[in-house]
Amino acid sequence: MLMLGRGEAVSRETGVDEFTEFVRLHEPRLRQALVAARGAQAGRDAACDALAYGWEHWDRVATLDNPIGYLYRVGLRSRQVTDRRSLLFHGDAARIPDVEPKLVDSVSRLPQRQRTVVVLVHCFEWSLSEVAEVTGLAKTTVQNHLERGMRSLRKALGVDQ
């Protein structure tokens, strides 16, 4: 038996089904958020680590108000080495058409929260509400990080505001 923390005992099979559905619904967003924060490979590995932790502690994680936000924070603490140079692309960004060569370096220099918000909003096309939900930040804080990050990028790339 598996305890769900709500005083409900369920069979292990039901817990597997619940967790499988959770992963199906939320793994892509969790992975994208961690890739934005940690880099391509480290983010994918951190998402796997976070989901493994989620499975090990599913009886508690399933009862949380925001389990994806909790697992995002678990993934941020993962031992995977962050690779800021692989945030947007695998390989040489200069070989990808229509991409400013200085963009990858400029994005990689942003502070983590600004970088994460900018990548999620402008690369993965998330709404500010979606970013706020997964990162656990207030929507106004997400907006502030986005504005600061974009201002820094414009300055680094020499683009008029």
C-alpha positions as CSV (number, residue, x, y, z in Angstrom):
1,M,0.0,0.0,0.0
2,L,1.0,3.6,-0.7
3,M,-0.1,6.5,1.4
4,L,-1.1,9.6,-0.5
5,G,-0.8,11.9,2.5
6,R,-4.5,12.7,2.5
7,G,-5.3,9.7,4.8
8,E,-5.9,7.6,1.7
9,A,-4.2,4.4,1.1
10,V,-3.9,3.2,-2.5
11,S,-2.4,0.2,-4.2
12,R,1.1,0.5,-5.6
13,E,-0.5,0.0,-9.1
14,T,-2.8,3.1,-8.6
15,G,0.3,5.1,-7.5
16,V,2.1,4.0,-10.7
17,D,-0.9,5.0,-12.8
18,E,-1.1,8.5,-11.1
19,F,2.6,9.1,-11.5
20,T,2.6,7.9,-15.1
21,E,-0.1,10.4,-15.9
22,F,1.7,13.1,-14.0
23,V,4.8,12.5,-16.1
24,R,2.9,12.4,-19.3
25,L,1.3,15.8,-18.6
26,H,4.2,17.6,-16.9
27,E,7.5,16.2,-18.1
28,P,7.8,18.3,-21.2
29,R,7.4,21.6,-19.2
30,L,9.6,20.4,-16.4
31,R,12.3,19.5,-18.9
32,Q,12.0,22.8,-20.8
33,A,12.2,24.8,-17.6
34,L,15.3,23.0,-16.4
35,V,17.0,23.2,-19.9
36,A,16.4,27.0,-19.8
37,A,18.0,27.1,-16.3
38,R,20.8,24.6,-16.6
39,G,21.6,24.1,-20.3
40,A,20.5,21.4,-22.8
41,Q,22.1,18.2,-21.5
42,A,22.3,19.2,-17.8
43,G,18.7,20.3,-17.9
44,R,17.5,17.0,-19.4
45,D,19.5,15.1,-16.8
46,A,18.2,17.3,-14.0
47,A,14.6,16.7,-15.2
48,C,15.3,12.9,-15.0
49,D,16.8,13.3,-11.5
50,A,13.8,15.4,-10.4
51,L,11.3,12.8,-11.8
52,A,13.2,10.0,-10.1
53,Y,13.0,11.9,-6.8
54,G,9.3,12.5,-7.5
55,W,8.7,8.8,-8.0
56,E,10.6,7.9,-4.8
57,H,8.6,10.4,-2.8
58,W,5.3,10.3,-4.8
59,D,3.2,9.7,-1.7
60,R,4.3,13.2,-0.5
61,V,4.8,15.0,-3.9
62,A,1.3,14.0,-5.1
63,T,-0.3,16.0,-2.3
64,L,1.6,19.2,-2.9
65,D,-0.3,22.2,-4.3
66,N,2.4,22.7,-7.1
67,P,4.2,19.4,-7.6
68,I,5.8,20.5,-10.9
69,G,7.2,23.6,-9.2
70,Y,8.6,21.5,-6.4
71,L,10.3,19.1,-8.8
72,Y,11.7,22.1,-10.7
73,R,13.4,23.2,-7.5
74,V,14.6,19.7,-7.0
75,G,16.1,19.7,-10.5
76,L,17.8,23.0,-9.9
77,R,19.6,21.4,-7.0
78,S,20.6,18.4,-9.1
79,R,24.3,17.6,-9.2
80,Q,24.3,17.9,-13.0
81,V,26.8,20.4,-14.1
82,T,25.2,23.5,-15.7
83,D,26.3,24.2,-19.2
84,R,25.3,27.8,-19.9
85,R,26.8,27.6,-23.4
86,S,24.3,25.0,-24.5
87,L,21.2,26.8,-23.4
88,L,19.8,27.4,-26.8
89,F,21.6,25.2,-29.3
90,H,23.6,22.0,-29.6
91,G,26.8,22.8,-31.4
92,D,27.9,26.0,-33.1
93,A,25.3,28.7,-33.0
94,A,27.0,30.6,-35.8
95,R,26.1,27.7,-38.2
96,I,22.4,28.1,-37.5
97,P,20.7,30.5,-39.9
98,D,19.1,33.7,-38.8
99,V,20.7,33.7,-35.3
100,E,22.8,36.6,-34.1
101,P,26.2,34.9,-33.3
102,K,26.5,37.0,-30.0
103,L,23.1,35.9,-28.8
104,V,24.1,32.6,-27.2
105,D,27.0,34.2,-25.3
106,S,24.8,37.1,-24.2
107,V,22.0,34.8,-23.0
108,S,24.6,32.7,-21.1
109,R,25.8,35.7,-19.2
110,L,22.4,36.6,-17.9
111,P,21.8,35.8,-14.2
112,Q,20.0,32.4,-13.8
113,R,16.5,33.7,-13.2
114,Q,16.6,36.3,-16.0
115,R,18.1,33.6,-18.4
116,T,15.5,31.1,-17.4
117,V,12.6,33.5,-17.9
118,V,13.9,34.9,-21.2
119,V,14.4,31.4,-22.7
120,L,11.1,30.1,-21.5
121,V,9.1,33.1,-22.8
122,H,11.0,33.8,-26.1
123,C,12.3,30.4,-27.1
124,F,9.7,28.0,-25.7
125,E,6.8,30.5,-26.0
126,W,5.5,30.1,-22.4
127,S,3.2,32.7,-20.9
128,L,4.3,34.7,-17.8
129,S,1.7,32.7,-15.8
130,E,3.2,29.4,-16.9
131,V,6.7,30.5,-16.0
132,A,5.4,31.8,-12.6
133,E,3.7,28.4,-11.9
134,V,6.7,26.3,-12.7
135,T,9.4,28.5,-11.1
136,G,7.4,29.4,-8.1
137,L,7.9,33.1,-8.7
138,A,5.2,35.7,-8.6
139,K,4.0,36.8,-12.1
140,T,5.2,40.3,-11.5
141,T,8.6,39.0,-10.6
142,V,8.7,37.0,-13.8
143,Q,7.8,40.1,-15.7
144,N,10.6,42.0,-14.0
145,H,13.2,39.3,-14.8
146,L,12.0,39.3,-18.4
147,E,12.3,43.1,-18.7
148,R,15.7,43.2,-17.1
149,G,17.0,40.2,-19.2
150,M,15.7,41.7,-22.4
151,R,17.2,45.1,-21.6
152,S,20.6,43.4,-20.9
153,L,20.4,41.5,-24.2
154,R,19.6,44.6,-26.2
155,K,22.5,46.4,-24.6
156,A,24.9,43.5,-25.2
157,L,23.8,43.2,-28.8
158,G,23.8,46.9,-29.5
159,V,20.1,47.0,-30.3
160,D,18.2,50.2,-29.8
161,Q,15.4,50.0,-27.3
